[in-house]
């Protein structure tokens, strides 16, 4: 679970600043899904609602990752990545809070 939380935190930071480089040669930064792909089949201990939310978030992250892999850059005017990253900036902090162990 710690790896997924760390990955979500990294993806939140990337969603907060999804491009790199000078304006004329900027590129979208890719998110990560490695921890999710490695652990998703072992998360049966999670509350069903939390798992559904986590899965939905990773579907958006996966879509973002595929768009970046296609080679699109910020100069081409893709509206999908800004929509995805905006949603993630809103939803990830709450989900991360729900995943953290309660002390």
LINFENDA-V300893 format. One line per field, one symbol per residue. psi: psi as a letter, one per 20 degrees, with the letter a starting at -180 (. if undefined). A space follows every 10 residues. Layout:
# LINFENDA-V300893
psi=???
This chain:
# LINFENDA-V300893
psi=hhhgggghgg hgghhhmjrq rqghkqqqpq rqjggghhih ijkiiqqggg ggggggghgg ggggghgghi jqrhiikpig ghgghgghhg hggggghhhq pp.
